Structures are given as structure tokens and as C-alpha cells.
Amino acid sequence: MTLIHETDYGTPARVSETLVTLEIDGRSITVPEGTSVMRAAMDAGITVPKLCATDSLEPFGSCRLCAVEIEGRRGTPASCTTPVAPGMKVFTQTDKLAKLRRGVMELYISDHPLDCLTCAANGDCELQDMAGAVGLRNVRYGFDGENHRAAAKDESNPYFTFDASKCIVCSRCVRACQETQGTFALTIDGRGFASSVSPGAKENFMDSECVSCGACVQACPTATLTEKSIIEHGQPEHSVITTCAYCGVGCSFKAEMRGTTVVRMTPWKNGGANEGHSCVKGRFAWGYATHKDRIMKPMVRERITDPWREVSWEEAIAYAAERLKAVQAKYGRGSIGGITSSRCTNEEVYVVQKMIRAAFGTNNIDTCARVCHSPTGYGLSQTFGTSAGTQDFRSVDKSDVILVIGANPTDGHPVFGSRMKKRLRAGAKLIVIDPRRIDLVRSPHVQAEYHLQLQPGTNVAVVNAIAHVIVTEGLVNRSFVEGRCDPKEFAKWEAFIAEHRNSPEYLESRTGVPADQVRAAARLYATGGNAAIYYGLGVTEHSQGSSTVMAIANLAMATGNIGREGVGVNPLRGQNNVQGSCDMGSFPHELPGYRHVSDDIVRQEFETAWGVTLDPEPGLRIPNMFDSAHDGSFRGLFVQGEDIVQSDPNTTHVTSALESLDIVIVQDLFLNETAAFAHVFFPGTSFLEKDGTFTNAERRINRVRKAMPSKVGKDEHWVACALATAMGYPMHYNSTSEIMDEIARLTPTFRGVSFEKLDRVGSVQWPCTGLEDDDTGMAIMHGESFARGLGRFVITEYVPTDERTTRMYPLVLTTGRILAHYNVGAQTRRTANVAWHPEDVLEINAVDAEIRGVKDGDMVSLASRMGATTLRAVISDRMPAGVVYTTFHHPVTGANVITTENSDWATNCPEYKVTAVQVARSNQPSDWQVDYAKNDVERKRIAAANVLAAE
């Protein structure tokens, strides 16, 4: 294993049909017009010294090390800022340049600490490298006099340190914060000798607007900005390319290692999704993989009131299989089932759903995607014919209008959020549809044209109103509709949407959005050029989630914004493998590839491959499992990598269902809330221990590679295979690649996917149907025709949610995520990310707070018809009057104790975003929180025992 070094070409590549030929040091080279001399030299294999230049940032020209001589031109221009010209003759190595570069380097070194041997960057310092490259052997000016070597360190950030004494004021960190991240948290303060990098208004990093994405650390050419993990462990000795296990962006990273210890996660420039950028979670919050709370050995117990007992893998497997078989013998084959995880690899999910169908003999298989993006699968399959987004992330670079509805990209999908902000700064127009004022509405150099601040639960009404304007004002793209869509379905939809009841004026009283704003936003979307829609859980997690997805699809088809770059319908998937877990056949009615279990031809293909007869009837969804547990017909559950107690709605209903089961099996890293109701616990593996693939929100299949050996001694897919075998269905794979090979054979959209291809080309996007070496899949879907043939317009009636406010519950609660945390927080809470978000809080409008006598920072009771919890209130102008907001990252909050069982009419996706509540001052914990504290005592006891055993 070796350390992977990525070539830095100094300036970004340029794209142009016009080519320019020039000569550099006697070598002829042809490059696209607009290319810098520095980049052209690097393309020719000629290295030009540099410090302020890097190929992830636009050229700056401040360090003067990259000076060159050009025949016929005076002076020594900077090669990074000088574009190539036809016939240009460039000289990069002359006596004059050598003398100039040594002089420049002398000035840098004269004001720099000479502690190279003990510096954390020793061996990975560009300043050190350039001193050698220019042949610096002494500093004529000496090291006395005024300098910056006594400047104080800023250690406030938990992940990196800022040592101002080593700063050369190259501005790379400032430019990275501006150009790559788009936060504008850093600046150059002062002038001349007094110039220095400053976070905000001379604040420390922790108190500034810095979001700890790591772009500044990545860009720094010296030890000024250094990861604390590097300071502690030293420089890496080898690296492994893998994929982040947080959100659905699917960023590629180099896991940089010393032995089996991760010392740094560096975003990979060749990553198709992130192209060298990262966020605080992927870049720094990987320490949970070695956290003391991890469970390392299988455990069993007879009753959930008994203490856990550590056992061997063989005993745990046999015990689980025995109890599952006993339940089936007593209650029937359909009395057990399983839930797959969107945090696990495609291969792990595939094996678990195969275990349920082939070994358990039932289609009682569902996935956590049920509670987040199942309406996406249903809605897009009905309209377009596929259950996935239409674009790749690069597509947004060509968008002229961006409509964001029910999503918060800068918090939930921050790397893509940064890319979106870059496009907005370049001139694209933005429409935001959200009850809450998210950062995109107004942030540095970004301002939404329209913020349609709708009432929660009225998404369908607002999207229908936009469509009404487009239809009644003659803005429909008739040529697209007539050539690409079903004419009968369109005619019915057009007549429906043109009705007055869908007009912005009629719906204004229901949505709370002024009609003139809706009309203006509709005109912008329809006439502003390439228009793209991005949506998230604020669309899907409603009783009309599927209707909203179809309404969005209608909007895209009506305006012809589908099938090319810069447009499309783009669901922003919440977890790292939500798309993949759905692709792998985790729904009770679908086999891998979204093919219905009732299809005899499809089912026979799987029966032949698996050597077993499959049930042609769909199984139970997650809500049906809970209901059937209550009525006594469902008695056993296998839960892979999900904390359904914390993440599913109406926690009391979930826990009572789990309590009634005869056997609950949990496979996870930690003893989560669901494990409190388990009889068997199988320890899982972190992404750093996995071998396989994740599929991100743009359908990109990325490799996940082992950076360290499994800490529990077994791969997760082995557990499912062993349990299936113990249940009487032999299942075994010699390698993870064999699982993908089976997936490819049985899933048409994955037909051209293999580990060999992924290792060679980096990533592919499904559908990838060809076996050719150069087939990397389809970046843009529905280019010539829709997957279903003709696009289908669907009538989307606005049906108000059953959840209504009353005098007792006059406010509406909606939920979401925050940048520092992920999902239920099981991973991020076990990292230093808690420094930014130590607890869930309730955001409340000042008017609502004043009515209730609530002050900023007060503890309040948040109560609904389902239950109550206690948390801290924060008065926020992000919220409109009548609406409150919280996150669900901390289990002690019990946010889903509050949420109802209302769900999407088509998919049973819970309506997390609309719950009628009341808020009142309170300093008493809720009953839920008292019970949580009791369970937490047992978790801490086991964690302490793990630490003692390790020692």
C-alpha cells in the first residue's frame, strides 16, 4: 500500500473548442484556449515553482514564485495568471528566474519559524518543497528584526489549529472559503507587513462563521492550518480511496493511514460527486469508528429485561435462528421480517433482502427509505418511469433558475450546497419554497429572488398554483409536451390545473403565500432558461408526499425542463445509501431493480438464480409490521443498521410494538434505542471497515474500500449469510465482488457494473447496462425519451392533511437537520461535532414566544396529541408565526414522541413535517426522557465494560 499523491496543476483546467499551440522550454504543446501558462507547462511535464497557486482555485498571482520569461515580452509575468497565446515561447528555467525565485523565497523564510524537524507538516509542506526547488541555501537578511514568529495559535476549533506564525499570507485559505465553500468566513485583515488571515472580525475560528468544511486546511501550503490528528499521529504512510458514509452526496475521500489508524480524511479531487471538496462531517467526524461505545462482540438475552450476555458468533447465530424458526412454527411463515439500512453498502442490503425472501420465505422486507424518500420512488416511477433523480450534480453548473423546495442543501447536503451557491454567485436565479428561512434565502453573495414561505402541509397547493400560472398564461412548452408526453394524460391534467381552485389567488388563504409572489416565481421558472428543481424531505415526509413529487414532475414536463444539463427533477437523498437500499429490492413489493414480485417472469429469474420458490404477494411495510405486532400476527424482526425507535414517528407506538415481539435482532455499531428492545445484538462495521459500494443521490455507484480490518472480526454480509444458512437456506460468498456480480446479473440497470470497472474508472451512474469498458452509465436521464416511453402527467389534487391545529394545539411543528449532525446522531454525537450542536433546540418565532412568556434559552414543554418532551427554546426570525422547528439528532429529546402516525397516501412515508403542538415553559423532563435516562445507564455500563476489556 502506498500514499496516493494527486498532481496539482496550479490552475483549473479550461474547456474550449479553440486550441492554442505554444512552446515551453523548447517543447511544443497544444492546450485549450484560456489555459494558463502554468497549467500548460504542467501538461507538458514541466513543473513551475508556486505557492499561492493550486488547481482548485482561480489564479491569484501573489507569491511571484511562478514567474517566467516570454519571448518578446518585458518583465517576468506570473505563469498562473498569464493565458497562453498562439506561437508563444515560454522559458521557465533561466538564471534570471532562478535568482528572482531564490530572492522571493528568502523573504518568506526570513519571517518563518525554522522548526521543520518538529513541525507537523514536515514531509508535507509546500514551503519546504519550494525552498528546495529554488535551491535556497541561506537567508542573507538574517532572522532578526520585526517578524510574525511570535504570533499566537488559535486552538479553538476541535479539528484543526491555526498557527499564524507560519502563515505566508498567500490567501489560499481565504480564496478556498470564498470560491469552494462559499461561506466567506475568512479575510485578509490589514495591509502590507500587517496583513494577516482573520476569521470574521478578528474572531477565533470557533466563534466565526467558519463551517469547518476543511477547504482552508486543504488549501494551506504550510503548517498554518493543520489537522490536530496529524499533530497527534504524524504524517500518513499510505492511503485508501473510499466513500463517505454520511449524506446522499457520496463524497470520495482518501483515508490516509498510519498502519490501521486513520490520521486524516482528505477529499479526493477525482471524486465524481465532490471533486475535492468536503464538509465537517465527512472531513473530520470519522472518530466514531473507534469510539469506546462500539459493541465488539455478539450478545443475547432471553428477555429484554435481562442483562446482555456476550457470546460467540456461532452461538449468537444459532440462538437467533432457533428463535426465528420457533416463531414461524407457531405463527406462520409471514410472522417474521426485516428492515434494511440506508447506511449499509449495496452488497450488505442485497444480502439481507435475499435472506428475508429466500431464508425467511417472506416479502416482509422494508427499508428506512420508507420514512424518508419512498414518495420519490413512487412519484417519479409514475411520471417518468424510474425511481431516481434525473441529473448528475455537475448539471447545476448549467442551471439558470434553481427551485429548491423542502430541502436545506447547505445543512443537509453541504458539498452540493456549496456547488449550488457557486452557480448562484455566477448569476443563476433562486426560488426557495420552505416554511423556514433557510440559509440559501439570504447568505453572503446569495439572495433568493423569491422565498415562498408556505404553511406546512401545503406543498401540493403551491406547486399546483405555479403550474396554474404556467398553463393559464401560455407558458407551457408545447413542442416538448407534444413530442415527449402522453397527450391524453396532458389534456386531462391541463384542464384540471387551469381550474380556478388551483389559482394562486384561491389558494393564498390556505398556503399563506401571496398570489403575486407565486405568479412571479412561476414566470421565472418557466421563462428564465434552464430551470432545475431540487427537493428533500420537506416534500416527501407529508401525507401528500407522493402527490407533491408528481406535481413537481408535472411542472418539469410542462416547461420542457427535463432531459438535458441544467434542468431536471433532483431528489436530495438524506442518507449515504438511500438510493442504493431502494435499488437493491428493499421494498416489500419489489425485487432488485424496482421489479414487482408479482411479475412471473421476473420472479422466475430470481427463483432460478437463488434456487428457491418466492412469494408472489407483497409483504408488510414498516407501519404494517408495527400494527401487526400489536394484533399479534407479526412476532419477529431483524433490524439492520437502523434505530427505528428514534427515527420512526409516534415513538410510543413503535416501542409498544417492539415490546410485543418474541424476537428482535439488531445489527449496529452501538447499543441504540432500538437495541433496548432486542434479544440478539450483532455488532456491525463502520464504513472504514467495509468493502462494497454506495449509490448516491445522482445514481453514482462509488466504491467503499476497507481502510482498516473489521474490529468485530466479521463482515456484515457474513452475518446475514450465516443466519440464512442456520435458517436452512445455505448462502455464501467468497468475496464482496461476487455479491455485486450477482446483483449485476439480476438487475438490468446494473448490468455493466463490476468492482473491476469501478476500480478502473472510479465510479459509474446507473443505468449502466453495457459491458463495454467505456460505459460509465447515464449522467442525464430521459434525454431522448422517458424510461416509460411517453411522460405521464398525473392529476394532483390538494388534500389538506388530517393534522389540524386547535385551541389546545395551536402551533405547527416541522423538523429537519443541522449541518453538524447526521440522521439520529448515532455517529456524529460520538465526535467533536457536538461542540456546535450539543442539544436539539426548538426554534420559535418571537411573537409566539412572547404570547407564552418564553424567553430565549428557556426550557419548554413541546406537546402534541401523541406525547410530550422538554427541550430548550431559541427565539428565531427564521420561523414564521405559528410554526416551530426542531431537529432529531439527540435521543434524549425524543422528537418523534411528538410526531403522529399520519402518512403519505401512497407509500406510508410518515408526515414528520406537520404536527399540531403546544409550547409552554417547563423545567421538568418528560416521561419519555425519564425512561431514556434509565436505558442510558445500561448502555454506559456496557460501554465501560468494553473499555475495561480492551485495556
N, C-alpha and C positions, 0 to 999 in steps of 0.2 A: 504494500500500500504506500502511496506517495501523497505528497501535499500538492493539491491542484492549484496551479498558478494561472490566472487569467491575464491575457495580454491587455494592457491599457494603451489604446491607440492615440490618446492625448486629446482628441476632439471627436464629437459624434460623427457617424457616417452620414453622408449626404446621398439623396436619391435624385437622379436626374437622367433624362434620356440623352442629354448632351454630354459627350465625353471630351476630356481635355488630356492632351499628351504633353508631358514636360520631362525635363531631365534633372535628376538629383544625384549629385556626386558621380556624374558620368553614366548613370543608369536611366534608361528611358522607362517611363511608367505612364499608364493611361488610367484616369480616375474620373468619376462623375463631376460635373461642373459644381462648384461650391465647396468642394473638398478643401480642407486646409493643407498647407504645405507640410505641416507636421504629420497629419494623417497619411498623406501621400507617401512621405518618407517611410513611415512605419509599414505601409502596404508593400513598399519596396524592400523591406528588411533592414532599413536604416533607422537606428534609434537616435532621437534628438533629446538631449537633456531637458528636463522640465520639472517644475514644482507646482505651479498654480494650475496646470492643465491636467484634465482627466476626461476620458471619453464619455462619462455620464453627464457632463456639464458643458454648457456652451463656453467657447473660448473667452478668456479674460485678459490675458496678456500683461500680467503684473510682475511676474518673477524675473523676467528678462533672461532666464537661462536658455530658452529655446531660440535665441537669436540665430539668424542665418544670414548669409550673403547671397544676393541675387544679382546676376549679371545685368548691368545697365541700370541698376537702382542704387540710390545713395543710402548709406547707413546700414544698419543691421536689424531688419524688421523681425518681429516675433513670428515664428513659424506657425504658432497656434491660431493667430488672428489673421494671417495672410492667406487669401484664397489662391488656388492655383490659376495659372493662365497659360494659354497655348504657347508652346515654344519656350517657356520659362526655363532658365538654367539656374539651379539652386546649388549652393555649396554649404554643407553642414559642418565640415571639419576643416578649419583653416587656423593658422597661427593667431590671426586677429581674434577669431571667435574663441579660441582656447583661452587667450589672455583675458578676454571680456568675461567669460563664464567663471574663471577662477576668481576674478575680482568680485563678481556678484556673490559667489559662494563665500568668500572671505567675510563679506559684510554680514551674511546670515550667521555664520559660525561665531563671529566675534560677539554676538549677542545671544548665544545659545549655551545652555549648560553642557559641559563636556563629561557627561556621566554615561556614555554609551554602554560601558560594560555592565552597568547595573540598571540600565533603562529597560522598561518592559517591552519597548519596541525594538530592542536590539535584534537584528536579523530580519526585521520587517519595517524598516524606516526608509522612506524615500529620500529624506535629507541626507542620511548616512550614505545611501546608494549614490546620490548625485555628487556628494563630496568626492567619492571615489571615481565617479565617471569623469569629472572635470580635472582630476589629478591634483586636488588640493593637498598640499603637504605642510603648509604653515599659514599662520594668520599674521600678517605684517602689523596690523593695528593693535595687537595685544588684546587683553581681556579686561583691562581696567576702564575706568570712566563710567559714564551713565549707561545703564542697561536695564533689562527687564528680568534678569535671572532670579530676582528675589520675589517675583510676583506670586501671590497666594494661589493655592489649589482650591478648586470647587469640588467637594466630595458629596454634594447634596444629592445627586442622582444615585439611585441604588445600583445602577448597572454600569455606569462609566464615570470616569474622573476627567476634570478639565484642568490641565496644568498650564496656566498662562505663561509660565516662564519658558516654555518650549514652543510657544506659538510664533510662527513666522508671518502671520497676517496675510496669508495667501488668499483668503476669502473663500476657500473651497467649502468650508463648513457652512458659511453664510449662503453661498450660492446653492448648495445642496438643499438647505432648508427652504429656499425660495423655489428653485426650479423643480426639484424632485419631489419634495414633500408638500410644498405649498402652504406651510404654516407661517413663514416669515417671523419666526421667533428669535432669530439671531441677526445681529447687525454689527457693522464696524463702527465703534464709537471713537471719537477723536480724530485728529489728523496728524500726518507726519509721524514723528517719533512717538507721539502719544496714542497712536492708533492701537486699538485692541478689540478683540471679539467680545461682544456683550450679549448675553441672553436678555431680551426685553430691555427695560430701562435700568440697566445695571443691576439686575436681579441675579440670584443664583439659578442654576438650571431647574431645580425642583420647583421654584416659585414662579418661573416664567411660563410662557405659553408653549414651551417645548413639549412635544408629544412622545419623545423618546423613541422615535422610529429607527434611529441609528444611522440615518443618512449622513449626518455630520461626522460621526465616528468613522464611517466607511470612507468618507472623502478625505479625512485628515491625513496629510503626508508625514506627520511627525508623531511623537508620543503625547501631543497636547490633549487629544481626546482618545482615551484608551479604555477598553473594557476592563472592569475590575476582575473578571475571570482570567484575563490574560495576565494581569498583575499577579494574581494568586498562583496560577498554574504554569505560566510560561507560554512560549510560542508553540503552536501546534506542530506536530510531526507528520501527520497525514490527514486526509480529508475524504469525506464520502458525500456524494450528491444525493439528496433526499428531498422530501416534500413536507412542508409544514402541516401540522395536524390541527390547526385551528379553523379559521373560517373557510368559506367556499371559494376564495380566490385561488388557493392552491399554489402558494409561492414555493419556488425551488430554492434550496439552501445548500451551502457546503457545510456539513457538520465537521468542524475542524477539531481534531482529536490529539490527545497525548495518551497513547495506549488505548484504554477503554473509557477515558474521561473526556467529556466534551469540554473544550475550553472556549469555543466561540461558534456561533451560528452566523454565517456570512451569506447574505443573499447572492444567488448565482446570476451573473449577467445574462447567461443563456437561458434562464428560466422563461418559458413561453408566457407565463401569466404575470410575472413580476418584473422581469428584465432588470434585476439587480437592486430592486427596492424592497423594503420590508416595513413592518410595523413593530410596535413594542412587544407584542405577544410572540410573533414568530422569531424576532431577532434576539430577544432576551429571556422570555418566560418559558424556558425549557427545563428549569430546575426541578419541576415536579417529577420528572422521570426518575430521580434518585432521592425523592423525599422520604423521610422516615415513616410516613403514614402508609406507604405502599405495603400491601399484603403480598408476601412472597411464597406462602405455602397454601395448599388447598385446606379448606375447613368444612366440617359438617356438624350438624346438631339435629337431635330428634325433633325438638320443638323450638319455636322462636324465642321462648322464654329461657331456654337452656343456654349455658355458656358455649362458645365455639370450641371445637376440638380440632387441633391440627392433625392431618392425616397424610398419607402418601397419595400421589396422583392415582395410583391404581385403586386404592380404597375409595377415594372420592368419586371416581368414575363409576365403580361398581355400585356404590351406595345410591348415586343419582339415578342410574339406570334401573336399579331394583325398585326404587320408589315410583319412578315414572311408569314402569310396567305394571306395578300393583294398582296404580290409579286407573290405567287403561283397562285392566282386567275387571275392575269393579264398576267403572262408569262409562266405558266405551272408548273407542279409538279417538273420537273427537274431544275428549275431556282434557287434553293437554295441547300446548302450543308454544310458540316462541316469539321473541321480539329481537330484531337485528339492530345493529348500531350504525349510525352515520359517522361515527368516529373511527370505525374499523376499516380495514382495506377491502377492496372489491373481493379479493380472494377469500378473506375471512367471512364476509357476509354471504357470499355464494355458498360456501360450505355449510354455514348454519341453515340457510333456507333449504338446502338439499337435505340436511339432516332432518329437518322438520317434516319435509314432504316424503322422503324415502324411508327414513327410520321410524319416525313417529307415525307415518301413514296418514297425515292430515295436511290440509292447507291453512291451518291456524297459524299463519305466519304474517307478521306485520312489522313495521319499522317506525322509528321515531319520526321519520318524514311524514307520517300520518298527522302529527301535531304541528307541522310547520309548512310543508310545501306540497302536500297531496293535491290541493286545488290546482297547482301549476300543472301537474301531470294530467289531471282530468281536463282542465280548460284548454290547454294547448293541443292535446290529442284530439279534442272535439273540433277545433277550428283549423289547426294546421296539419294534424296527423302525427305529430311527435310530442313526446313528453319532456321537452327541454327547450332552453333558450336558443335563440336564432343566430347569435353573433359570437365572435371572439372579443376579448377585452380591447384589442387594438382598434376595433371598429369605432370606438368612441372618438378616436382622433379625427374621424371624418364627419362627425355629427355637427350640424348647425344649430339644432334645437335638441335639448335634453329634457325629458319629462321624468321626474323622479316622484314616484307615488308609493307611500307606505314603506319607505326604505330610508336608512340613515347611513350612506356609504362611508362617511368619514369615521364613524364609530364601529359599524358592523363589518365593513369590508374596506379597511383604510388604505390598502395599497391601490386598489382600484379607485377609491375615493380621491386619492392624490392624482391619479391619471385623469379623472374626470375634471378636477379643479384646474389642471393644466390646460385642458381643452377650453374650459370656461374663460380662463385668463386670456386665451388666444382669440376669444370673440364669440364662442357659442353662447346661445341664449338658454336660460334655465327656467323651467316651471317646476315648482315643488307643490305637491298635494299631500298635506300632512296636518293633523291637528296640532302638532307640536312644532315650534320653530327650531328646526334642526340647524346645525352649523352651516350647511350649504346655503341656507336662505340669506345669510349675511356673514361673510368672513373675509379675511384680507384679500383684496383684489377680486372677490367673487360676490355678486349680488344677483339674486333671483329676479327675473322680470316679474314673475307673479308667484305669490305664495297663497294658494287656495287652502285656507285654514278651516277645513271642513269639520263637522261634528263626527265623532267616531261612529262607525256603522253606516255611513252614507257614501261609501266609495262608489257603489253602482250608480247611485243618483248623479254624482258629479261626472263620472265618465260618460254616462248616457247624455247628460246635458252638453258636454263637449261635443259628442257625436251629433246631437241635435243641431247645434250651430253649424257644424260641417255640412250636414245634409241640407238644411234649410237655406243656407247661404251659398249653395252651389260650389262648395269646396271639395267635393268628392273627386277623387282621381278616377274618372270614368274609364279611361283606357286600361288602367291596371285592373279594375274590378271586372270589366267585361272580358279581359283576356285571361285572368287568373282565378276568378272566383265563380262559385255556383250561382247562376243568375236568379234562379227561383228563390234560393235562400236569401240572397241580397235584396230582392224585391220585397220580401216579407219583412226583413229587418228594416229596410229604408222606410216603409210605411209605418212601422211601429215607432221607430226613433223620431220620426217627424211629428208625432203627436204632441199636442201642447203639454201633456202631462210629463214629457221629458225635457221641456224647455228650462233654461236656467232660471227664468222668472218664476215659473210654477214651483220649482224645487228649492228656491232660495230659502224659504222658511224652514225647510227640512234639513238642508245641508249647512246652513249658516254662511254660505259663500255668496257674496254679492254677484248678481247676474252679470253685471258689466265686466267683472274680473273673469268669470267663466268664458264669456264671449271673446274677450281679448286673448286669453290663453288658447282657446280653440283656434282662433285665426292664426296665431303664431305657430302652433303645432302643424296646422295644415298647409301653411304658405311659407314657412321660414326656411325651407330647404330640407336637407337630410334630418329627419326627426327620429330620435330613439327614445324608447320607454324603458326605464329601469324600475323594478318594483321588488318589494321584500315582504316580510311577514305582516306588515301593516295592510297588505292586500289579502293575503291568503288566510290569516287567522281571524276569520269572520264567518258569520252564518251564511253570508253570500260570497265567500271567498272564490269559489269556482265561477260564479256569475261575474265577478269583477275581472278575473283573468280572461274570460271570454269577451267581456266588454272591451278590455284593452286590446285583445286580438282583433276585434271588430274595427277599432279605431285605426290600428296599423294598416289593415287591409283597405279600409275606406280611403285612406290617404296615399296608398301605394308605398308606405314606409316599411317595406319588407323585402328581403332577398338581395341586398347589396350592403356595402360598407356604410357605416354611419347611421343606420336605421335599426329597425327590429324591435323585438319584444324580449326583454332580458331579465329573467328572474335572478336575483342575487341570493344564492343559496346560503343558508345560515352556517351549517357545519361543513367540515372539510370534505366529507364524502356523502352528503345528502343525495347528490345526483347519482353517485355510484351505487348507493344502497338501493335506490329505486331501480336502476338499470339491472341489478343482479336478481330481480324477482322477489323482492321482499314483501310485496303486497299479496293479500290472500287470494286475489282473483287473477294474478298474473305470474307467469313464469318469466325467467330472464329474457330481457328484450321487450317487455311490455306485451307479451302474447298471452291471451286469455286461456285459463286452464280448461275451459270447455271446448276449445278447438281440438278436435280429434287428431288432426294431422300433427299439430304442434306437440300435443301431449304424447303421441306415439313416438315422436323423435326423442323426447326425454326418457320415456319408458325404455326404449331400446338402448339408449346410452347408459342409463342408470340401472337397468336390469330389474325393474320393479314396476308394479301397476300403480298409477297415480289417480288420486281422487279427481273426478271432473267437476266437482262442485266447489265454489269459492268457500274459503274458511272464514274465521272470525276476525274482524278488525279489533284493534286495541280496545275501543269502548265496549264492543260486544263481549270481549273477554272479561272485562270487569263486570258487566251486567250478568253474564252467565256464571261468573264466580259467585255473585250474590244469590242467584237462584239455584246454585248447587250443581249445575251441569258441567262447569269448567273447573278443573281441580289441580292442574299442574302447569307451571310456566318456567321457561328458560329465557333469561334476560341477558342479552349480550351487550355489554358496554353502555348501558343507558340507566339513568336514575329517574325512573318513571314517577317515583313519589315526589320528587322535587319539580320535575318538568311537566307533568301532566296536570290538567285542570281538576278542580274540586278535589283537593288532596284527601279530604276525609273519605270521600267515596273510593278513591284509589286504595288507601290504606286498609279500609274495611274489606275490600275485595281481596287484597293480598293476605290478610289475616285468615280469610276463609279457605285458602288453598291448602291442599295436602302436601304439596312440594313446590318450592320456589328455588330456582337455581340462578345465581347471579355470577357473571363473569366480568370483572372490572379491576382497575388498578387499586382502588381504595374501598373501604367499607362505607359505601354511600348510604343515602337514606333508604333506598330500596333494600339494601342488604340487611336492614333491621328486621325484615320480614322473610329472610331467606333461610333455607335449611342446608343449602350447599353453596359454598363460595369457591369459585375457581379464579385464581389470580390471573390478571391479564398482562399484556405487554404494552409499553409506550411506543410511540411512533419511532423512537430511536432504536427499538429492538425488532421492528417489523420488516418483513420482506414482502413486497407486493405492489399495489397501485392504489391511488386515489383518483377520483374523477371530479373535477371542479365544476363551477357554475357555467363555464363556457364549453362543457363537454370534453375538456382536455384531460387525457389519461396520463398521469405522471407516475414515475417510479418512486417507490418508497424503499429505501435500502437500509440494511442494518448498519448502524454506526457502532453499536455495542452488542455483545451477546445478550440473550434473554436472561434477565435477572431471576426469572422464576423457573428456568430450565426447560420450558416448553413453549412452542409457538401456539398462538391462539387457535389456528385452524386444526392443529393436532388434537386439541381438546374436543372439538366437535366431531372429528373423525373417530376418536376413541369412544365417545359417548354413543355415537351411531352404531359402532361395532358392538358395544356392550348391549345395545338395544336389539341386536340381531341382524343389523344391516352392515356388513363389512364395508368400510370406507377407508382408503389410504392414498396418500400422495407422497411421492419421493421428494418432491420439491414444490415450492410455491409456483414456479413457472408451469408445472403440469396443470395446476388449477386454472391458470389463465388460458392454457391451451384448450382445456375443456370448455371454458366459457366461450372462447372464440369459435369452437366447432358448433356450439349450440345456440349462439346468439348472432344473428346476421349482421347487426351493426358493429360488432366487434370482430368480424371475420378476419380482418387484416391485422389484428393486434397480437403481439407476442413480446415477451421480455427481450428477446434478441433485437427486435425492431426498436423498442423503446430505449434500450441501452445504446443503440446506434444513432438514432435520430433525436433523442431527447424526450419527445412527447408526441402524441397523436390526438386528434379530436374525432370522436365518433359522430356520424357513421364513418367507419374506416373499414370498407368492405373488400378492398383489393389486397391481394397478397404481394403486390409489387413492392420492391424496396423503397420506391419513392412515394408511396401512398401514405401520407400522413393525415388523412382524413379530411373532413369538410369544416372549414373555419366559419363560413357563412351558409346558413341553411336556406332552403326554399328559393334558390336563385332563379331557376327557370320554371319550376312548378312546385306546388306544395307536396309534402310527403303523402298526403291523402288524395292527391290529384288536384281538384279544384278546392280553393279555400272556402270554408263554410262560415257564413255569418250566422250567429246564434242570437235569438231574442233574449235579452237580459232584463227581465222585469225587476224594478227596485221593490224589494220586500223589506220593510223595516224589521229590525231584529226584535225578537221577543223580549229582550232585556231592556226594560224601560226604567227611567228614573221616577222616583216617587218622593213624597214629602219625607219619608223615612230615609230614603237613599237618593239624595238629590244630585249627586255628582257622578261623573263617568270616569272610571279608571281605565287607562290604557297602559300597556307595558312595552318594554324594549330593552336594548342592550347599551352598554357603555364601552368605550374604547379599551379600557384596561382589562376587562374581563370577557369571558367566553362562556356562553351557554349557562349551565348551572354553577360554574365557577370551580368545579372539582379540581381542575388543573391550575388555573390562574390564581386561585386563593392560596395555593401552595408555592407561590413565588413572591418576589418583591413587588409585584403589581398591586398588592393590597395597599401599598403606600399611597396610591392615587384614589383608590375606591375601597376603603376599609369596611363599608357597610352599604346596604341598599338604603336609599332615601326616597321620600315622597316629594316630588315637585308639585307645588300648589301655587295657583295664582294669588296675588296679593289681596284681591277683593275677597276671594273665598276664604283666605286665611283670616282676614280681619273680621269677617262675619262670625267665625268660630273662635275668635280670641287666640289664634295660633300665631306665635312669633317664630322667626327664623331660628332653626335649631331645636325647637320643641319636640318632645316625643309625643306622638299622636297614635290614636287607635284608628285603624283603617278597617271598616266593617262592611260586609255585603250580606246578601241573603244566604250565602254559603258558609261564611265564617268570618273570623277577625284576626288581625295581627297588629303588632305595635312596631313602629319604626320612626325615624327622625324626619321631620318636615323641613324642606328647603323652599323658601318663597322664591318663585322663578317667573320671569316675564316670558319664558318660553311657552308657558301654558296659557291657553285662553280661559276665561272664567267658565266654571262648570266642569272642567276636565282636570284630572290629576294623573300623575305618571310615576311609575316606579320600575326598577329593574328586578331581576330574579336570580342574581348571582350568588347570594348568600343564603344557605338553607335555613339559618336561624330566622330569617324574615318570613319564610313561608308564604311568599306572594301568591302561590297557587292555592292556598287555603281559601283565598278570596274569590278566585275565578269560578265561573259557572260551567255547567255541562252543555250549554248551547254549542252547536257545532255547525259546520258547513253542510248544507243540504245534500251535497253530492258525495262528499268524502269523509264526513265526520271530523274534519280538522277543527279543533276547538276554537271558540271565539274568545281568545285571550284579550282582544283589544277593546272589548266593550263590556264592562261590568259596572252596574249601578252600586255606588258606595256612599258611605258617610264617613266624615273625618271629624274627630274630636280629640281634644287634649287628653293625654293619658300617660302615666308612667308605670303602668302595670303590664307585664308580659302576658301575651295571650295564652290560652290553654295549649295551643299548638307549640308555642315556644317553650313552655314548661316541659312538654313531652320530648321535644327535641333535646333539651338540656340533659334529660335522663339518658337518652340514647347516646349522646355525645360522650358521656362518661365511659361507656363501654368501648367506644371507638378509641378514645385516648388510652384506655388501659391496654388494648391490644397493640396500639402503636408503640407504647412504652415497652411492651414485651418484645416487639420486633427489634427495637433499638438495643435492648439488653442482649438479645440473642445474637445480633450482628457483632456486638462488642466482644 
